[in-house]
Amino acid sequence: MNVNKKVFFSLCVVIIIILTVFFNNKSTQVKSDYETFELLNNNYDYGNLITDNSEINSEYVTFITDGMDENDFLNIFSKTSKYIKSSGTYKHINYDFEKHLTYSKLERVYLSLNDSDIVNLEIIGNSFDGRNIYSLEIGKGNDVTMFEGNIHAAEIGPALYLTKFAVDLVNNYEIKDPEILDFLNNHKIVIVPSANPDGYDYTIFGRNMIRNKNSYAYLNDNEIDPYYYKANVNGVDLNRNFPSQLGGLFFSDNELSSFTVLDKSTKLYEYFPGNSLGSESETKALMYWIYKYYKDTKSFISLHSAGQVIYDEQQYLSDTFNDEGRKCAEILEKYTGYEIVGVDFDDGFGTDGNSTDFIEELAHGYVYSTKTGRLSTLNYAEQVNEMTQKMCVLTVETLENYTQDLDIIRQEWYDKQLEKALIDIVKR
C-alpha cells in the first residue's frame, strides 16, 4: 500500500509538471490581458473630467443641437479594455492596394498583424451596424502618436493608407530590419484605420452591406450618392458629433454654415451633427480611445480626403499649440507638397465638433460641462493661453478628389511619400 501511494504521488507530481510546462508554453504564444484603462478605477476623481460651470458669455452662441448626455459621457469610463489575444505565429502579410477589400477582410489583416509581439489589437467599440472598431497599438515606446482614418464614409483612402502603414511596419519589424526595430522599440503608434466601418462597406459595396434594414442609409439609398457620402449609416456626420466646445452651435454674429443642416440629409455637402452630441456609438468609441491615450500623446493626425491640404492651427487655442501644429504640418508638407491652411480657417460657423477639436481642447485642459454637454472653458471666442498637454493636432486631406480608384490611391501613397511622412511625424 505504501508503495502504491508513492507511485500515485509520483504520478501526480509528473502530471503537475507536464501541465505547468504546457500552460506556461501556451501562454507565451498568446497576448496577456493588459491593464484596463486607468480611468476605470472606481476611486477616480471624476471632478478632473467634469464641471458644473459653463462659459459666462453664452449669449454669444446659438445652439443647433443638444450637448452630450452626462450619463453617456460617464459610461465611456465604465468600459473595459477589450484586447484580442494572438491566434498564432506571425506570417508575412502581402498588401499593396491590389483590390477592394470588404471590411471583414480588413479585419483579417488586423487580426494577422496581432500575431506579432509588437502589436496589441483592441476593439474600442462597435459601429451603428454592429461592426468592430479596432485600435492597432504598435511599438514599445512611451511617447504616443495617434492616427485616425475614414471617419467619413466615402473617404476610404485613409483607411487603406493606415492599413498599409501598419502592415509595412510590422512586416519589417518581423524580418528584424534594424531601423524599424529601433523605431518601434522607442515609439508607440496607435491607429484606428476605419472609424466608420459601416460607411466604408456601404460606399464601396452598396446597400446590401447594411445589416440594419431600418437604418437611414438603407432606407434612403436611392437618393444617396455613396461616392460622396460622409455620414454613418444612421445619417450622422461623426466628425460633427463630438462634444467639443463649439460642437453643435455657431457664433450668433455668424451665419450657420451651408454645410451644416438640422436634420439627416441625402444631399451632397450637407452634414448633420446629430440630435445630440456624442450620440453615435462610433463617436463614443473614439472618445474612449482619445481619453485612453491623450495624456501620453505628442501628435494626433486625422486623415481625410480630399483636397491635399493640412489644417494645423486654431484661432482660439494657444500660440504653443499653433507652433507645434505648424512644425508637424511642415514635416508633411516637405514630403507631400500639401497646402498648409492656418488660422484663417475660422471656427464658429457650425462646422465644429470634430475629433481634432475634441482632443486639442483636452490638451488645453477643457473639461466636460454638465450645463452645455460639451467641453468647456471660461469664455467663447477668447484665446486660451496655455496647453496642459503639449501636442500637435492635424487634419490632413489626402488625395486631390474623392475617389475609390485604387490606382489613384496607390499612386498618392508612393508619389507623396506618405509612409516616410508618417514615420517622420512619429519621430519628431
C-alpha positions as CSV (number, residue, x, y, z in Angstrom):
1,M,0.0,0.0,0.0
2,N,2.8,2.4,0.9
3,V,4.5,1.6,-2.5
4,N,1.2,2.3,-4.3
5,K,0.9,5.7,-2.5
6,K,4.4,6.6,-3.5
7,V,3.7,5.6,-7.1
8,F,0.5,7.6,-7.1
9,F,2.2,10.6,-5.6
10,S,5.0,10.5,-8.1
11,L,2.5,10.3,-11.0
12,C,0.7,13.3,-9.6
13,V,3.9,15.3,-9.5
14,V,4.8,14.3,-13.0
15,I,1.3,15.3,-14.3
16,I,1.5,18.7,-12.5
17,I,4.9,19.4,-14.0
18,I,3.7,18.5,-17.5
19,L,0.6,20.7,-17.2
20,T,2.6,23.6,-15.8
21,V,5.1,23.4,-18.7
22,F,2.2,23.1,-21.2
23,F,0.3,26.1,-19.9
24,N,3.4,28.2,-19.5
25,N,4.5,27.4,-23.1
26,K,0.9,28.1,-24.3
27,S,0.8,31.5,-22.5
28,T,3.9,32.6,-24.4
29,Q,2.0,32.1,-27.7
30,V,-0.9,34.5,-26.8
31,K,-1.0,38.0,-25.6
32,S,-1.6,38.5,-21.9
33,D,-4.6,40.5,-20.6
34,Y,-3.4,44.1,-20.4
35,E,-4.2,46.6,-17.7
36,T,-7.6,48.2,-18.1
37,F,-8.0,51.9,-18.9
38,E,-6.8,53.9,-15.9
39,L,-10.0,55.9,-15.7
40,L,-11.9,52.7,-14.8
41,N,-10.6,52.9,-11.3
42,N,-13.6,53.2,-9.1
43,N,-11.8,55.8,-7.0
44,Y,-11.0,58.0,-10.0
45,D,-11.9,61.6,-9.3
46,Y,-14.4,62.5,-11.9
47,G,-14.0,66.1,-10.8
48,N,-11.0,66.2,-13.1
49,L,-13.2,65.5,-16.1
50,I,-16.5,67.3,-15.3
51,T,-17.6,70.7,-14.2
52,D,-21.0,72.2,-13.5
53,N,-19.7,75.6,-14.8
54,S,-20.1,76.9,-18.3
55,E,-19.0,79.8,-20.4
56,I,-20.1,83.1,-18.9
57,N,-20.9,84.7,-22.3
58,S,-23.4,82.1,-23.6
59,E,-25.4,84.9,-25.4
60,Y,-22.6,84.8,-27.9
61,V,-23.6,81.5,-29.4
62,T,-26.7,79.8,-30.9
63,F,-27.1,76.1,-30.1
64,I,-28.3,73.9,-33.0
65,T,-28.2,70.6,-31.2
66,D,-28.2,69.3,-27.7
67,G,-25.0,68.5,-25.9
68,M,-23.8,65.1,-24.9
69,D,-25.9,63.4,-22.1
70,E,-24.0,63.2,-18.8
71,N,-24.6,59.5,-18.3
72,D,-23.5,58.8,-21.9
73,F,-20.3,60.7,-21.1
74,L,-19.7,58.8,-17.8
75,N,-20.4,55.5,-19.5
76,I,-17.3,55.9,-21.6
77,F,-15.2,55.4,-18.5
78,S,-17.0,52.3,-17.4
79,K,-15.7,50.4,-20.4
80,T,-13.1,47.7,-20.0
81,S,-10.3,47.3,-22.4
82,K,-11.0,44.5,-24.9
83,Y,-7.7,43.3,-26.3
84,I,-7.7,40.4,-28.7
85,K,-5.3,37.6,-28.0
86,S,-2.9,36.3,-30.6
87,S,-4.0,33.3,-32.6
88,G,-0.7,32.0,-33.7
89,T,2.7,32.8,-35.2
90,Y,3.1,35.9,-37.4
91,K,3.2,35.3,-41.1
92,H,4.2,38.0,-43.7
93,I,1.3,40.0,-44.9
94,N,1.0,41.0,-48.6
95,Y,-0.9,44.2,-49.1
96,D,-0.4,46.9,-51.7
97,F,-3.8,48.2,-52.6
98,E,-4.3,45.3,-55.1
99,K,-8.1,45.2,-54.8
100,H,-11.0,46.5,-52.8
101,L,-11.3,44.6,-49.5
102,T,-14.5,44.3,-47.6
103,Y,-14.3,45.5,-44.0
104,S,-14.4,41.9,-42.8
105,K,-11.2,41.2,-44.9
106,L,-9.6,44.3,-43.5
107,E,-10.4,42.8,-40.1
108,R,-8.5,39.6,-41.0
109,V,-5.4,41.8,-41.8
110,Y,-5.7,43.4,-38.3
111,L,-6.0,40.0,-36.7
112,S,-3.0,38.8,-38.6
113,L,-1.0,41.8,-37.5
114,N,-1.9,41.0,-33.9
115,D,0.2,37.8,-34.2
116,S,3.3,40.0,-33.9
117,D,4.6,40.7,-30.4
118,I,4.9,44.4,-31.4
119,V,1.2,44.7,-31.9
120,N,-1.7,44.9,-29.4
121,L,-5.1,44.9,-31.1
122,E,-8.1,46.3,-29.2
123,I,-11.8,46.5,-30.0
124,I,-12.6,50.0,-28.8
125,G,-16.3,49.9,-29.7
126,N,-18.8,49.0,-32.3
127,S,-20.4,50.8,-35.2
128,F,-24.1,51.6,-35.6
129,D,-24.5,48.4,-37.8
130,G,-22.5,46.2,-35.3
131,R,-19.0,46.1,-36.8
132,N,-16.0,46.1,-34.6
133,I,-13.9,49.3,-34.5
134,Y,-10.2,48.5,-34.0
135,S,-7.2,50.2,-32.5
136,L,-3.8,48.9,-33.5
137,E,-1.2,49.7,-30.9
138,I,2.2,49.2,-32.5
139,G,5.5,49.7,-30.7
140,K,7.0,49.7,-27.2
141,G,7.9,53.4,-26.6
142,N,6.4,55.7,-24.1
143,D,5.5,58.6,-26.4
144,V,2.4,58.1,-28.4
145,T,1.3,59.2,-31.9
146,M,-2.3,58.7,-32.8
147,F,-3.6,58.2,-36.3
148,E,-7.3,58.1,-37.2
149,G,-8.8,57.4,-40.6
150,N,-12.1,57.0,-42.5
151,I,-14.3,58.9,-40.1
152,H,-16.2,60.0,-43.2
153,A,-17.7,57.1,-45.1
154,A,-16.6,57.8,-48.7
155,E,-13.1,58.7,-47.6
156,I,-11.7,55.2,-47.9
157,G,-8.2,56.2,-48.9
158,P,-7.1,57.0,-45.3
159,A,-8.3,53.5,-44.1
160,L,-6.2,51.9,-46.8
161,Y,-3.2,54.2,-46.1
162,L,-3.2,53.4,-42.4
163,T,-3.6,49.7,-43.1
164,K,-0.7,49.8,-45.5
165,F,1.4,51.8,-42.9
166,A,0.7,49.2,-40.2
167,V,1.4,46.2,-42.5
168,D,4.8,47.6,-43.7
169,L,5.9,48.5,-40.2
170,V,5.1,45.1,-38.8
171,N,6.5,43.1,-41.8
172,N,9.8,45.0,-41.4
173,Y,9.8,44.5,-37.7
174,E,9.4,40.8,-38.1
175,I,12.3,40.5,-40.5
176,K,14.3,42.4,-37.9
177,D,15.0,45.5,-40.1
178,P,17.4,47.3,-37.7
179,E,15.9,50.8,-38.4
180,I,12.4,49.6,-37.8
181,L,13.4,47.6,-34.7
182,D,14.9,50.8,-33.2
183,F,11.9,52.9,-34.4
184,L,9.3,50.7,-32.8
185,N,11.2,50.0,-29.6
186,N,11.3,53.7,-29.0
187,H,7.9,54.9,-30.1
188,K,4.3,53.8,-29.8
189,I,1.8,54.3,-32.7
190,V,-1.9,53.8,-32.2
191,I,-4.1,53.6,-35.2
192,V,-7.8,53.5,-35.9
193,P,-7.8,52.7,-39.6
194,S,-11.5,53.0,-40.0
195,A,-13.7,55.0,-37.6
196,N,-16.7,54.4,-39.8
197,P,-16.6,50.8,-40.9
198,D,-20.3,50.7,-41.9
199,G,-19.8,53.7,-44.2
200,Y,-16.6,52.1,-45.6
201,D,-18.5,48.9,-46.7
202,Y,-21.6,50.9,-47.9
203,T,-19.8,53.4,-50.1
204,I,-17.7,50.7,-51.8
205,F,-20.0,47.7,-52.0
206,G,-23.5,49.2,-51.7
207,R,-26.8,49.0,-49.8
208,N,-26.7,45.2,-49.4
209,M,-23.8,45.5,-47.0
210,I,-26.0,47.2,-44.4
211,R,-27.4,44.8,-41.9
212,N,-29.9,47.1,-40.2
213,K,-32.7,47.5,-42.8
214,N,-34.2,50.3,-40.8
215,S,-31.1,52.4,-41.0
216,Y,-31.2,55.8,-42.6
217,A,-28.7,54.9,-45.4
218,Y,-30.5,51.7,-46.3
219,L,-34.0,53.3,-46.4
220,N,-32.7,56.3,-48.4
221,D,-30.2,54.6,-50.6
222,N,-31.9,55.6,-53.9
223,E,-31.4,59.3,-53.0
224,I,-27.8,59.0,-51.8
225,D,-24.6,59.2,-53.9
226,P,-22.5,56.8,-51.9
227,Y,-19.4,58.0,-53.7
228,Y,-19.6,61.3,-51.7
229,Y,-21.5,60.1,-48.6
230,K,-19.9,61.3,-45.4
231,A,-22.2,60.2,-42.5
232,N,-22.5,56.9,-40.8
233,V,-25.4,54.7,-41.9
234,N,-27.5,56.3,-39.3
235,G,-27.2,59.6,-41.2
236,V,-25.0,61.4,-38.7
237,D,-21.7,63.1,-39.6
238,L,-19.4,61.6,-37.0
239,N,-16.9,64.4,-37.5
240,R,-19.5,66.9,-36.3
241,N,-20.8,64.7,-33.4
242,F,-18.0,65.2,-30.8
243,P,-18.9,67.3,-27.7
244,S,-16.2,69.9,-28.3
245,Q,-16.8,73.5,-27.0
246,L,-18.2,74.7,-30.4
247,G,-19.8,71.4,-31.5
248,G,-23.4,71.8,-32.4
249,L,-23.5,75.6,-32.2
250,F,-22.4,78.7,-34.1
251,F,-21.5,82.2,-33.1
252,S,-24.6,84.4,-33.1
253,D,-22.8,87.1,-35.2
254,N,-22.1,84.5,-37.9
255,E,-24.4,82.7,-40.3
256,L,-24.8,79.0,-39.9
257,S,-22.6,77.3,-42.5
258,S,-24.5,75.9,-45.5
259,F,-22.6,72.6,-44.9
260,T,-24.4,72.1,-41.6
261,V,-28.1,71.1,-41.5
262,L,-30.5,70.4,-38.7
263,D,-31.7,67.0,-39.9
264,K,-30.4,64.0,-41.7
265,S,-29.8,64.7,-45.4
266,T,-29.1,62.8,-48.6
267,K,-27.8,65.9,-50.3
268,L,-24.1,66.4,-51.2
269,Y,-22.3,68.7,-48.8
270,E,-25.0,68.8,-46.1
271,Y,-23.8,67.3,-42.8
272,F,-25.9,66.6,-39.8
273,P,-24.2,66.7,-36.3
274,G,-26.9,64.6,-34.7
275,N,-29.8,65.4,-32.4
276,S,-27.3,65.4,-29.6
277,L,-23.5,65.4,-29.5
278,G,-21.8,62.1,-28.6
279,S,-24.9,60.2,-29.7
280,E,-23.3,57.8,-32.0
281,S,-21.6,54.6,-30.9
282,E,-18.6,55.3,-33.3
283,T,-18.1,58.7,-31.6
284,K,-18.2,57.1,-28.1
285,A,-15.6,54.5,-29.2
286,L,-13.3,57.3,-30.4
287,M,-13.8,59.3,-27.3
288,Y,-12.8,56.3,-25.2
289,W,-9.7,55.8,-27.4
290,I,-8.8,59.5,-27.1
291,Y,-9.1,59.6,-23.3
292,K,-7.1,56.5,-23.1
293,Y,-4.0,57.8,-24.8
294,Y,-4.1,61.6,-25.0
295,K,-2.0,62.3,-21.9
296,D,0.9,60.4,-23.5
297,T,0.3,61.7,-27.0
298,K,2.6,64.1,-28.8
299,S,0.8,64.0,-32.2
300,F,-2.7,63.3,-33.3
301,I,-3.3,63.0,-37.1
302,S,-6.8,62.7,-38.6
303,L,-6.5,61.5,-42.2
304,H,-9.3,62.6,-44.6
305,S,-9.8,63.1,-48.4
306,A,-10.0,65.1,-50.5
307,G,-8.2,68.4,-51.1
308,Q,-4.5,67.8,-50.4
309,V,-4.4,70.4,-47.6
310,I,-3.3,70.4,-44.0
311,Y,-5.2,72.2,-41.2
312,D,-2.8,72.9,-38.4
313,E,-3.9,75.9,-36.3
314,Q,-7.0,77.1,-34.3
315,Q,-7.9,80.7,-33.8
316,Y,-8.9,80.4,-30.1
317,L,-6.2,78.0,-28.9
318,S,-2.7,78.8,-27.6
319,D,0.2,80.0,-29.5
320,T,2.2,77.0,-28.3
321,F,-0.4,74.7,-29.9
322,N,-0.3,76.6,-33.2
323,D,3.5,76.5,-33.2
324,E,3.5,72.7,-32.6
325,G,0.9,72.2,-35.3
326,R,3.0,74.2,-37.8
327,K,6.1,72.1,-37.1
328,C,4.1,68.9,-37.8
329,A,2.5,70.4,-40.8
330,E,5.8,71.4,-42.3
331,I,7.0,67.8,-42.0
332,L,4.1,66.6,-44.0
333,E,4.4,69.5,-46.5
334,K,8.0,68.6,-47.1
335,Y,7.1,65.2,-48.4
336,T,3.6,65.7,-49.9
337,G,3.5,69.3,-51.1
338,Y,0.1,69.6,-49.5
339,E,-1.0,73.2,-48.8
340,I,-1.0,74.3,-45.2
341,V,-4.1,76.2,-44.0
342,G,-3.7,78.1,-40.8
343,V,-5.9,80.3,-38.5
344,D,-7.7,81.8,-41.5
345,F,-9.9,78.7,-41.4
346,D,-12.2,80.2,-38.7
347,D,-14.3,78.5,-36.1
348,G,-17.9,79.3,-35.0
349,F,-19.9,78.7,-38.2
350,G,-21.5,75.4,-37.0
351,T,-18.9,73.1,-38.6
352,D,-17.1,72.2,-35.4
353,G,-17.4,69.0,-33.3
354,N,-14.5,67.2,-34.9
355,S,-12.4,64.6,-33.3
356,T,-9.4,67.0,-33.7
357,D,-11.4,69.8,-32.0
358,F,-12.1,67.4,-29.1
359,I,-8.5,66.2,-28.4
360,E,-6.9,69.6,-28.9
361,E,-9.3,71.1,-26.3
362,L,-8.5,68.3,-23.9
363,A,-4.8,69.2,-24.4
364,H,-5.7,72.7,-23.2
365,G,-7.4,71.5,-20.0
366,Y,-11.0,71.8,-21.2
367,V,-13.4,69.6,-19.2
368,Y,-17.0,68.4,-19.8
369,S,-19.7,70.8,-18.6
370,T,-23.0,69.3,-17.4
371,K,-24.5,72.7,-18.3
372,T,-23.6,72.6,-22.0
373,G,-22.9,68.9,-22.6
374,R,-19.7,70.0,-24.2
375,L,-16.1,70.6,-23.3
376,S,-15.9,74.0,-21.6
377,T,-13.7,76.9,-20.6
378,L,-14.5,80.3,-19.2
379,N,-15.5,82.1,-22.4
380,Y,-16.4,81.6,-26.0
381,A,-14.2,83.3,-28.7
382,E,-11.4,84.0,-26.2
383,Q,-7.9,82.7,-26.9
384,V,-6.6,80.1,-24.4
385,N,-3.1,80.9,-23.2
386,E,-1.6,77.6,-22.2
387,M,-1.6,73.9,-23.0
388,T,-1.8,71.3,-20.3
389,Q,-0.6,68.6,-22.6
390,K,1.9,69.6,-25.4
391,M,1.0,68.0,-28.7
392,C,0.4,68.8,-32.4
393,V,-3.0,68.0,-33.9
394,L,-3.6,68.0,-37.7
395,T,-6.4,67.3,-40.1
396,V,-4.8,66.1,-43.3
397,E,-6.8,65.9,-46.5
398,T,-5.2,63.4,-48.8
399,L,-5.9,62.9,-52.5
400,E,-6.9,65.6,-54.9
401,N,-10.6,64.5,-55.3
402,Y,-12.9,61.9,-53.8
403,T,-12.0,58.6,-55.3
404,Q,-12.3,54.8,-54.9
405,D,-9.9,54.2,-57.8
406,L,-7.2,52.0,-56.2
407,D,-4.6,53.1,-58.9
408,I,-5.0,56.7,-57.8
409,I,-5.0,55.8,-54.1
410,R,-1.8,53.8,-54.6
411,Q,-0.1,56.5,-56.7
412,E,-0.8,59.0,-54.0
413,W,0.8,56.8,-51.3
414,Y,4.0,56.4,-53.3
415,D,4.3,59.8,-55.1
416,K,3.6,61.8,-52.0
417,Q,5.9,59.6,-49.8
418,L,3.1,59.2,-47.2
419,E,4.9,56.4,-45.3
420,K,8.0,58.5,-44.9
421,A,5.9,61.5,-43.9
422,L,4.0,59.5,-41.2
423,I,7.3,58.0,-39.8
424,D,8.8,61.4,-39.5
425,I,5.7,62.7,-37.7
426,V,6.2,59.9,-35.2
427,K,9.9,60.6,-34.8
428,R,9.6,64.4,-34.4
